[in-house]
């Protein structure tokens, strides 16, 4: 019985992460400016990845104390921490590149160079 509950909770997290990523993909197309699109995509991808990886943690039997399970959970936690640091930094660097290389950006929005 407890195993079914674990699978249901894991499925809810994984489906939530995938659905948020899918909705965000369609939502990004609403914006006209590249910087607005980048901001929307950067805000959503961290949440979607977090939910999907938490779902994978539940599939890896979070409540078990075997060494393999603890190592699996630790690897997923390290992936989450890395993505939470790397994704905003990468989005910031790409947006700075857009600001410095796009000559028509001042017509679209107000940006200080």
N, CA, C and O atoms as a GROMACS GRO file, in nm:
protein
  452
    1UNK      N    1   0.082  -0.120   0.000
    1UNK     CA    2   0.000   0.000   0.000
    1UNK      C    3   0.086   0.126   0.000
    1UNK      O    4   0.059   0.222  -0.073
    2UNK      N    5   0.191   0.125   0.082
    2UNK     CA    6   0.277   0.243   0.090
    2UNK      C    7   0.351   0.266  -0.041
    2UNK      O    8   0.382   0.379  -0.077
    3UNK      N    9   0.379   0.156  -0.112
    3UNK     CA   10   0.449   0.170  -0.240
    3UNK      C   11   0.360   0.239  -0.343
    3UNK      O   12   0.409   0.318  -0.423
    4UNK      N   13   0.231   0.210  -0.342
    4UNK     CA   14   0.138   0.276  -0.435
    4UNK      C   15   0.129   0.425  -0.405
    4UNK      O   16   0.124   0.507  -0.496
    5UNK      N   17   0.126   0.458  -0.277
    5UNK     CA   18   0.120   0.600  -0.240
    5UNK      C   19   0.246   0.672  -0.287
    5UNK      O   20   0.239   0.786  -0.335
    6UNK      N   21   0.360   0.606  -0.274
    6UNK     CA   22   0.486   0.666  -0.320
    6UNK      C   23   0.484   0.688  -0.471
    6UNK      O   24   0.529   0.792  -0.519
    7UNK      N   25   0.430   0.591  -0.546
    7UNK     CA   26   0.420   0.607  -0.691
    7UNK      C   27   0.323   0.718  -0.730
    7UNK      O   28   0.348   0.791  -0.827
    8UNK      N   29   0.215   0.731  -0.658
    8UNK     CA   30   0.117   0.837  -0.688
    8UNK      C   31   0.178   0.974  -0.660
    8UNK      O   32   0.162   1.066  -0.741
    9UNK      N   33   0.247   0.989  -0.548
    9UNK     CA   34   0.311   1.117  -0.515
    9UNK      C   35   0.419   1.150  -0.618
    9UNK      O   36   0.430   1.265  -0.662
   10UNK      N   37   0.498   1.050  -0.656
   10UNK     CA   38   0.601   1.073  -0.757
   10UNK      C   39   0.539   1.111  -0.890
   10UNK      O   40   0.589   1.199  -0.959
   11UNK      N   41   0.429   1.046  -0.927
   11UNK     CA   42   0.362   1.078  -1.053
   11UNK      C   43   0.306   1.220  -1.052
   11UNK      O   44   0.313   1.290  -1.153
   12UNK      N   45   0.252   1.262  -0.939
   12UNK     CA   46   0.199   1.398  -0.929
   12UNK      C   47   0.310   1.501  -0.949
   12UNK      O   48   0.292   1.599  -1.021
   13UNK      N   49   0.424   1.478  -0.885
   13UNK     CA   50   0.536   1.571  -0.901
   13UNK      C   51   0.588   1.573  -1.044
   13UNK      O   52   0.612   1.680  -1.100
   14UNK      N   53   0.606   1.456  -1.104
   14UNK     CA   54   0.661   1.450  -1.240
   14UNK      C   55   0.563   1.509  -1.340
   14UNK      O   56   0.603   1.586  -1.427
   15UNK      N   57   0.436   1.473  -1.330
   15UNK     CA   58   0.336   1.529  -1.421
   15UNK      C   59   0.324   1.680  -1.401
   15UNK      O   60   0.306   1.754  -1.498
   16UNK      N   61   0.333   1.726  -1.276
   16UNK     CA   62   0.331   1.870  -1.251
   16UNK      C   63   0.447   1.942  -1.316
   16UNK      O   64   0.429   2.048  -1.375
   17UNK      N   65   0.566   1.885  -1.305
   17UNK     CA   66   0.683   1.946  -1.367
   17UNK      C   67   0.674   1.950  -1.518
   17UNK      O   68   0.708   2.050  -1.580
   18UNK      N   69   0.629   1.839  -1.577
   18UNK     CA   70   0.617   1.833  -1.723
   18UNK      C   71   0.508   1.927  -1.772
   18UNK      O   72   0.524   1.993  -1.875
   19UNK      N   73   0.396   1.933  -1.700
   19UNK     CA   74   0.288   2.021  -1.745
   19UNK      C   75   0.326   2.168  -1.730
   19UNK      O   76   0.291   2.250  -1.816
   20UNK      N   77   0.396   2.204  -1.624
   20UNK     CA   78   0.442   2.343  -1.609
   20UNK      C   79   0.539   2.379  -1.720
   20UNK      O   80   0.532   2.489  -1.775
   21UNK      N   81   0.628   2.288  -1.755
   21UNK     CA   82   0.722   2.314  -1.864
   21UNK      C   83   0.649   2.327  -1.997
   21UNK      O   84   0.685   2.412  -2.079
   22UNK      N   85   0.547   2.245  -2.019
   22UNK     CA   86   0.470   2.254  -2.144
   22UNK      C   87   0.390   2.382  -2.154
   22UNK      O   88   0.386   2.446  -2.259
   23UNK      N   89   0.325   2.420  -2.045
   23UNK     CA   90   0.248   2.544  -2.044
   23UNK      C   91   0.341   2.664  -2.063
   23UNK      O   92   0.306   2.759  -2.134
   24UNK      N   93   0.458   2.660  -2.001
   24UNK     CA   94   0.553   2.770  -2.016
   24UNK      C   95   0.604   2.780  -2.158
   24UNK      O   96   0.630   2.890  -2.208
   25UNK      N   97   0.619   2.666  -2.225
   25UNK     CA   98   0.665   2.669  -2.364
   25UNK      C   99   0.566   2.743  -2.452
   25UNK      O  100   0.605   2.824  -2.536
   26UNK      N  101   0.438   2.715  -2.433
   26UNK     CA  102   0.337   2.787  -2.511
   26UNK      C  103   0.325   2.932  -2.465
   26UNK      O  104   0.297   3.020  -2.546
   27UNK      N  105   0.345   2.958  -2.336
   27UNK     CA  106   0.336   3.095  -2.286
   27UNK      C  107   0.448   3.185  -2.332
   27UNK      O  108   0.429   3.306  -2.345
   28UNK      N  109   0.564   3.128  -2.358
   28UNK     CA  110   0.678   3.208  -2.404
   28UNK      C  111   0.650   3.269  -2.540
   28UNK      O  112   0.699   3.377  -2.570
   29UNK      N  113   0.573   3.200  -2.622
   29UNK     CA  114   0.544   3.251  -2.757
   29UNK      C  115   0.454   3.374  -2.756
   29UNK      O  116   0.440   3.440  -2.859
   30UNK      N  117   0.393   3.406  -2.644
   30UNK     CA  118   0.308   3.525  -2.636
   30UNK      C  119   0.390   3.653  -2.640
   30UNK      O  120   0.342   3.756  -2.686
   31UNK      N  121   0.512   3.648  -2.591
   31UNK     CA  122   0.595   3.767  -2.582
   31UNK      C  123   0.662   3.796  -2.715
   31UNK      O  124   0.697   3.705  -2.790
   32UNK      N  125   0.680   3.925  -2.744
   32UNK     CA  126   0.741   3.966  -2.870
   32UNK      C  127   0.891   3.991  -2.856
   32UNK      O  128   0.967   3.967  -2.949
   33UNK      N  129   0.932   4.038  -2.742
   33UNK     CA  130   1.072   4.076  -2.720
   33UNK      C  131   1.151   3.955  -2.670
   33UNK      O  132   1.100   3.873  -2.593
   34UNK      N  133   1.275   3.944  -2.714
   34UNK     CA  134   1.359   3.830  -2.674
   34UNK      C  135   1.388   3.832  -2.524
   34UNK      O  136   1.398   3.726  -2.461
   35UNK      N  137   1.402   3.951  -2.466
   35UNK     CA  138   1.431   3.958  -2.323
   35UNK      C  139   1.312   3.914  -2.239
   35UNK      O  140   1.329   3.848  -2.136
   36UNK      N  141   1.192   3.949  -2.282
   36UNK     CA  142   1.073   3.904  -2.210
   36UNK      C  143   1.058   3.752  -2.220
   36UNK      O  144   1.023   3.687  -2.122
   37UNK      N  145   1.086   3.698  -2.336
   37UNK     CA  146   1.080   3.553  -2.352
   37UNK      C  147   1.183   3.484  -2.264
   37UNK      O  148   1.155   3.381  -2.202
   38UNK      N  149   1.302   3.541  -2.259
   38UNK     CA  150   1.408   3.481  -2.178
   38UNK      C  151   1.370   3.484  -2.030
   38UNK      O  152   1.395   3.386  -1.959
   39UNK      N  153   1.312   3.593  -1.984
   39UNK     CA  154   1.274   3.603  -1.844
   39UNK      C  155   1.167   3.499  -1.810
   39UNK      O  156   1.176   3.433  -1.707
   40UNK      N  157   1.068   3.486  -1.895
   40UNK     CA  158   0.961   3.389  -1.869
   40UNK      C  159   1.015   3.246  -1.869
   40UNK      O  160   0.977   3.166  -1.784
   41UNK      N  161   1.102   3.216  -1.962
   41UNK     CA  162   1.157   3.081  -1.968
   41UNK      C  163   1.248   3.051  -1.850
   41UNK      O  164   1.248   2.940  -1.798
   42UNK      N  165   1.325   3.150  -1.807
   42UNK     CA  166   1.418   3.128  -1.696
   42UNK      C  167   1.346   3.111  -1.563
   42UNK      O  168   1.392   3.037  -1.477
   43UNK      N  169   1.233   3.178  -1.547
   43UNK     CA  170   1.160   3.166  -1.422
   43UNK      C  171   1.091   3.030  -1.409
   43UNK      O  172   1.080   2.976  -1.299
   44UNK      N  173   1.046   2.976  -1.520
   44UNK     CA  174   0.967   2.854  -1.515
   44UNK      C  175   1.054   2.729  -1.515
   44UNK      O  176   1.017   2.629  -1.453
   45UNK      N  177   1.168   2.731  -1.582
   45UNK     CA  178   1.244   2.606  -1.596
   45UNK      C  179   1.297   2.556  -1.463
   45UNK      O  180   1.308   2.434  -1.443
   46UNK      N  181   1.331   2.646  -1.371
   46UNK     CA  182   1.379   2.599  -1.241
   46UNK      C  183   1.269   2.529  -1.163
   46UNK      O  184   1.295   2.428  -1.097
   47UNK      N  185   1.147   2.580  -1.169
   47UNK     CA  186   1.036   2.516  -1.100
   47UNK      C  187   1.002   2.382  -1.163
   47UNK      O  188   0.979   2.284  -1.092
   48UNK      N  189   0.999   2.376  -1.294
   48UNK     CA  190   0.964   2.251  -1.362
   48UNK      C  191   1.069   2.143  -1.336
   48UNK      O  192   1.035   2.028  -1.311
   49UNK      N  193   1.195   2.181  -1.340
   49UNK     CA  194   1.301   2.084  -1.314
   49UNK      C  195   1.297   2.039  -1.168
   49UNK      O  196   1.318   1.921  -1.139
   50UNK      N  197   1.271   2.131  -1.077
   50UNK     CA  198   1.262   2.095  -0.936
   50UNK      C  199   1.152   1.993  -0.912
   50UNK      O  200   1.173   1.893  -0.845
   51UNK      N  201   1.034   2.018  -0.968
   51UNK     CA  202   0.923   1.925  -0.948
   51UNK      C  203   0.952   1.788  -1.007
   51UNK      O  204   0.924   1.685  -0.946
   52UNK      N  205   1.009   1.785  -1.127
   52UNK     CA  206   1.039   1.657  -1.191
   52UNK      C  207   1.145   1.579  -1.112
   52UNK      O  208   1.133   1.457  -1.097
   53UNK      N  209   1.247   1.646  -1.063
   53UNK     CA  210   1.351   1.576  -0.988
   53UNK      C  211   1.304   1.532  -0.850
   53UNK      O  212   1.348   1.429  -0.800
   54UNK      N  213   1.216   1.608  -0.787
   54UNK     CA  214   1.158   1.563  -0.660
   54UNK      C  215   1.073   1.438  -0.684
   54UNK      O  216   1.072   1.347  -0.602
   55UNK      N  217   1.002   1.435  -0.797
   55UNK     CA  218   0.928   1.314  -0.832
   55UNK      C  219   1.019   1.195  -0.851
   55UNK      O  220   0.986   1.084  -0.810
   56UNK      N  221   1.134   1.217  -0.913
   56UNK     CA  222   1.232   1.108  -0.929
   56UNK      C  223   1.288   1.064  -0.794
   56UNK      O  224   1.320   0.946  -0.776
   57UNK      N  225   1.300   1.157  -0.700
   57UNK     CA  226   1.345   1.118  -0.566
   57UNK      C  227   1.246   1.024  -0.501
   57UNK      O  228   1.285   0.927  -0.436
   58UNK      N  229   1.118   1.052  -0.517
   58UNK     CA  230   1.017   0.963  -0.460
   58UNK      C  231   1.017   0.827  -0.529
   58UNK      O  232   0.990   0.725  -0.465
   59UNK      N  233   1.047   0.824  -0.658
   59UNK     CA  234   1.058   0.695  -0.726
   59UNK      C  235   1.180   0.617  -0.678
   59UNK      O  236   1.181   0.494  -0.684
   60UNK      N  237   1.282   0.687  -0.631
   60UNK     CA  238   1.402   0.622  -0.581
   60UNK      C  239   1.390   0.575  -0.438
   60UNK      O  240   1.492   0.546  -0.375
   61UNK      N  241   1.271   0.568  -0.385
   61UNK     CA  242   1.245   0.520  -0.249
   61UNK      C  243   1.317   0.607  -0.147
   61UNK      O  244   1.418   0.567  -0.088
   62UNK      N  245   1.263   0.726  -0.127
   62UNK     CA  246   1.322   0.825  -0.037
   62UNK      C  247   1.335   0.773   0.106
   62UNK      O  248   1.428   0.812   0.177
   63UNK      N  249   1.245   0.688   0.147
   63UNK     CA  250   1.241   0.645   0.286
   63UNK      C  251   1.330   0.524   0.315
   63UNK      O  252   1.336   0.477   0.428
   64UNK      N  253   1.400   0.475   0.214
   64UNK     CA  254   1.493   0.364   0.234
   64UNK      C  255   1.626   0.418   0.284
   64UNK      O  256   1.664   0.531   0.254
   65UNK      N  257   1.697   0.335   0.359
   65UNK     CA  258   1.825   0.379   0.414
   65UNK      C  259   1.943   0.302   0.356
   65UNK      O  260   2.051   0.300   0.414
   66UNK      N  261   1.923   0.237   0.242
   66UNK     CA  262   2.036   0.166   0.181
   66UNK      C  263   2.134   0.267   0.123
   66UNK      O  264   2.098   0.381   0.093
   67UNK      N  265   2.256   0.224   0.108
   67UNK     CA  266   2.361   0.315   0.061
   67UNK      C  267   2.336   0.358  -0.083
   67UNK      O  268   2.363   0.473  -0.118
   68UNK      N  269   2.285   0.270  -0.166
   68UNK     CA  270   2.257   0.305  -0.306
   68UNK      C  271   2.148   0.410  -0.316
   68UNK      O  272   2.158   0.502  -0.397
   69UNK      N  273   2.045   0.398  -0.234
   69UNK     CA  274   1.935   0.495  -0.237
   69UNK      C  275   1.981   0.631  -0.187
   69UNK      O  276   1.946   0.734  -0.245
   70UNK      N  277   2.059   0.632  -0.082
   70UNK     CA  278   2.109   0.759  -0.029
   70UNK      C  279   2.199   0.827  -0.132
   70UNK      O  280   2.193   0.949  -0.148
   71UNK      N  281   2.282   0.750  -0.202
   71UNK     CA  282   2.368   0.806  -0.305
   71UNK      C  283   2.286   0.860  -0.422
   71UNK      O  284   2.319   0.965  -0.477
   72UNK      N  285   2.179   0.790  -0.459
   72UNK     CA  286   2.090   0.835  -0.566
   72UNK      C  287   2.022   0.967  -0.530
   72UNK      O  288   2.018   1.059  -0.611
   73UNK      N  289   1.970   0.975  -0.409
   73UNK     CA  290   1.904   1.098  -0.362
   73UNK      C  291   2.004   1.213  -0.354
   73UNK      O  292   1.972   1.326  -0.390
   74UNK      N  293   2.124   1.184  -0.306
   74UNK     CA  294   2.227   1.288  -0.296
   74UNK      C  295   2.265   1.341  -0.434
   74UNK      O  296   2.286   1.462  -0.450
   75UNK      N  297   2.274   1.254  -0.533
   75UNK     CA  298   2.305   1.299  -0.669
   75UNK      C  299   2.194   1.390  -0.722
   75UNK      O  300   2.223   1.491  -0.785
   76UNK      N  301   2.069   1.354  -0.698
   76UNK     CA  302   1.959   1.438  -0.745
   76UNK      C  303   1.956   1.573  -0.673
   76UNK      O  304   1.925   1.675  -0.735
   77UNK      N  305   1.987   1.574  -0.545
   77UNK     CA  306   1.994   1.701  -0.472
   77UNK      C  307   2.105   1.789  -0.528
   77UNK      O  308   2.087   1.910  -0.542
   78UNK      N  309   2.219   1.730  -0.560
   78UNK     CA  310   2.328   1.807  -0.620
   78UNK      C  311   2.290   1.861  -0.757
   78UNK      O  312   2.329   1.972  -0.792
   79UNK      N  313   2.216   1.784  -0.835
   79UNK     CA  314   2.169   1.832  -0.966
   79UNK      C  315   2.074   1.950  -0.947
   79UNK      O  316   2.083   2.048  -1.021
   80UNK      N  317   1.984   1.941  -0.850
   80UNK     CA  318   1.891   2.051  -0.823
   80UNK      C  319   1.967   2.177  -0.782
   80UNK      O  320   1.939   2.286  -0.832
   81UNK      N  321   2.063   2.163  -0.692
   81UNK     CA  322   2.141   2.279  -0.646
   81UNK      C  323   2.218   2.340  -0.762
   81UNK      O  324   2.221   2.462  -0.777
   82UNK      N  325   2.281   2.256  -0.844
   82UNK     CA  326   2.356   2.308  -0.959
   82UNK      C  327   2.265   2.382  -1.055
   82UNK      O  328   2.300   2.491  -1.101
   83UNK      N  329   2.148   2.325  -1.086
   83UNK     CA  330   2.058   2.391  -1.180
   83UNK      C  331   2.000   2.519  -1.123
   83UNK      O  332   1.975   2.614  -1.198
   84UNK      N  333   1.977   2.524  -0.992
   84UNK     CA  334   1.925   2.646  -0.932
   84UNK      C  335   2.027   2.758  -0.935
   84UNK      O  336   1.990   2.876  -0.936
   85UNK      N  337   2.156   2.725  -0.937
   85UNK     CA  338   2.259   2.828  -0.950
   85UNK      C  339   2.292   2.857  -1.096
   85UNK      O  340   2.311   2.973  -1.132
   86UNK      N  341   2.298   2.756  -1.179
   86UNK     CA  342   2.345   2.773  -1.317
   86UNK      C  343   2.240   2.834  -1.408
   86UNK      O  344   2.275   2.914  -1.496
   87UNK      N  345   2.115   2.801  -1.391
   87UNK     CA  346   2.011   2.849  -1.483
   87UNK      C  347   1.994   3.000  -1.477
   87UNK      O  348   1.990   3.063  -1.584
   88UNK      N  349   1.983   3.063  -1.361
   88UNK     CA  350   1.972   3.210  -1.360
   88UNK      C  351   2.097   3.280  -1.413
   88UNK      O  352   2.087   3.383  -1.480
   89UNK      N  353   2.213   3.224  -1.384
   89UNK     CA  354   2.337   3.286  -1.433
   89UNK      C  355   2.344   3.277  -1.586
   89UNK      O  356   2.380   3.374  -1.652
   90UNK      N  357   2.311   3.161  -1.641
   90UNK     CA  358   2.313   3.145  -1.786
   90UNK      C  359   2.211   3.236  -1.853
   90UNK      O  360   2.240   3.296  -1.956
   91UNK      N  361   2.093   3.248  -1.795
   91UNK     CA  362   1.991   3.337  -1.851
   91UNK      C  363   2.037   3.483  -1.846
   91UNK      O  364   2.013   3.559  -1.939
   92UNK      N  365   2.102   3.520  -1.738
   92UNK     CA  366   2.153   3.657  -1.726
   92UNK      C  367   2.260   3.685  -1.832
   92UNK      O  368   2.259   3.791  -1.894
   93UNK      N  369   2.350   3.591  -1.852
   93UNK     CA  370   2.457   3.612  -1.951
   93UNK      C  371   2.401   3.619  -2.093
   93UNK      O  372   2.447   3.700  -2.173
   94UNK      N  373   2.303   3.537  -2.123
   94UNK     CA  374   2.243   3.541  -2.257
   94UNK      C  375   2.166   3.672  -2.277
   94UNK      O  376   2.170   3.729  -2.386
   95UNK      N  377   2.098   3.719  -2.173
   95UNK     CA  378   2.026   3.846  -2.187
   95UNK      C  379   2.122   3.964  -2.199
   95UNK      O  380   2.094   4.059  -2.272
   96UNK      N  381   2.236   3.959  -2.129
   96UNK     CA  382   2.336   4.064  -2.147
   96UNK      C  383   2.392   4.064  -2.289
   96UNK      O  384   2.419   4.170  -2.345
   97UNK      N  385   2.409   3.947  -2.346
   97UNK     CA  386   2.454   3.936  -2.484
   97UNK      C  387   2.352   3.997  -2.578
   97UNK      O  388   2.388   4.065  -2.675
   98UNK      N  389   2.224   3.973  -2.552
   98UNK     CA  390   2.117   4.031  -2.634
   98UNK      C  391   2.118   4.183  -2.624
   98UNK      O  392   2.100   4.252  -2.724
   99UNK      N  393   2.139   4.236  -2.505
   99UNK     CA  394   2.141   4.381  -2.486
   99UNK      C  395   2.259   4.444  -2.559
   99UNK      O  396   2.244   4.551  -2.619
  100UNK      N  397   2.374   4.381  -2.554
  100UNK     CA  398   2.492   4.442  -2.616
  100UNK      C  399   2.497   4.424  -2.767
  100UNK      O  400   2.562   4.504  -2.834
  101UNK      N  401   2.432   4.323  -2.823
  101UNK     CA  402   2.443   4.298  -2.967
  101UNK      C  403   2.323   4.344  -3.047
  101UNK      O  404   2.336   4.366  -3.168
  102UNK      N  405   2.208   4.359  -2.987
  102UNK     CA  406   2.088   4.398  -3.062
  102UNK      C  407   2.085   4.550  -3.075
  102UNK      O  408   2.072   4.622  -2.976
  103UNK      N  409   2.096   4.598  -3.197
  103UNK     CA  410   2.098   4.743  -3.220
  103UNK      C  411   1.958   4.803  -3.215
  103UNK      O  412   1.944   4.922  -3.187
  104UNK      N  413   1.855   4.726  -3.241
  104UNK     CA  414   1.718   4.775  -3.243
  104UNK      C  415   1.646   4.756  -3.110
  104UNK      O  416   1.525   4.771  -3.102
  105UNK      N  417   1.719   4.722  -3.007
  105UNK     CA  418   1.656   4.694  -2.878
  105UNK      C  419   1.597   4.819  -2.815
  105UNK      O  420   1.497   4.811  -2.743
  106UNK      N  421   1.656   4.935  -2.841
  106UNK     CA  422   1.606   5.058  -2.782
  106UNK      C  423   1.470   5.096  -2.837
  106UNK      O  424   1.394   5.167  -2.771
  107UNK      N  425   1.437   5.050  -2.958
  107UNK     CA  426   1.304   5.074  -3.014
  107UNK      C  427   1.199   4.988  -2.945
  107UNK      O  428   1.084   5.028  -2.932
  108UNK      N  429   1.238   4.870  -2.902
  108UNK     CA  430   1.144   4.776  -2.842
  108UNK      C  431   1.121   4.803  -2.694
  108UNK      O  432   1.008   4.792  -2.645
  109UNK      N  433   1.227   4.838  -2.622
  109UNK     CA  434   1.213   4.862  -2.478
  109UNK      C  435   1.323   4.958  -2.432
  109UNK      O  436   1.416   4.987  -2.506
  110UNK      N  437   1.310   5.005  -2.310
  110UNK     CA  438   1.405   5.100  -2.255
  110UNK      C  439   1.513   5.024  -2.179
  110UNK      O  440   1.485   4.963  -2.076
  111UNK      N  441   1.635   5.028  -2.230
  111UNK     CA  442   1.745   4.952  -2.171
  111UNK      C  443   1.864   5.043  -2.154
  111UNK      O  444   1.899   5.119  -2.244
  112UNK      N  445   1.928   5.036  -2.036
  112UNK     CA  446   2.051   5.111  -2.012
  112UNK      C  447   2.169   5.022  -2.046
  112UNK      O  448   2.178   4.910  -1.998
  113UNK      N  449   2.259   5.072  -2.131
  113UNK     CA  450   2.377   4.993  -2.168
  113UNK      C  451   2.495   5.029  -2.084
  113UNK      O  452   2.603   4.972  -2.101
   0.00000   0.00000   0.00000
